Amino acid sequence: MRKSSGHRTINSARVVAYSISDDVEMQLRQILFAILQKYNCTDLMAPIYTSIKELVINAIKANFKNIYFEDYAPQNSSNDIIKYEKALELFKLEISRENSNYFEKMARREDIMAVIDLWTDEKMLHVKVANPVTMTDTELRNVNKKLIDAENCKDLADYCIKNLDDPYREGAGLGLILIMMMLKSLQAPKDSLVITTEPRMTTAYLKIPLGNDLA
């Protein structure tokens, strides 16, 4: 993190998260506010912070799921797929029962974290959220489909109406849709949200235009 004399100006910063803790949220808010203050657009704080938090939540959940399944990989048989879907439902139940403290302890022990990098380049905010888990082909296709669908919808309600029969079982992914709607409202480029995966790494890259004309 670099600082200038006088007013506090942040050009780049990194936050490491094993869970969505109060400390992580506070760090992200402070860093983001300092950046937005520099560009006189602090009224964008809520939508941008919400978007970043959604990406971090997705990364943390992926890490927790990897811990839960212990690198479980179903084969191609229907029985294995059914077992995987049942295990996935159990995982969601564990999360809903607020057992995230256990997963956080396991993540710290195994050093499985989400790394959030924020930096600015002229009037552009860049955010990269990376976690050491590979997405499956199905998960990546599902994510890309949601991003494409969101691009073709005018708002969240429109998306929900058009996707009532979503066949995927790994979550509605409405966080990604909200991010896309926010980007559209800021007239951001179509490639402003990109999610990629490779062996032992998934990265979400977000770029958001800043400036008085958008504030």
Secondary structure by P-SEA (a helix, b strand, c coil): ccccccccccccbbbbbccccaaaaaaaaaaaaaaaaaaccccaaaaaaaaaaaaaaaaaaaaaaaaaaccccccccaaaaaaaaaaaaaaaaaaaacaaaaaaaaaaaacbbbbbbbbbcccbbbbbbbccccccaaaaaaaaaaaaaaaacccaaaaaaaccccccccccaaaaaaaaaaaaaaccccccbbbbbcccbbbbbbbbbbccccc
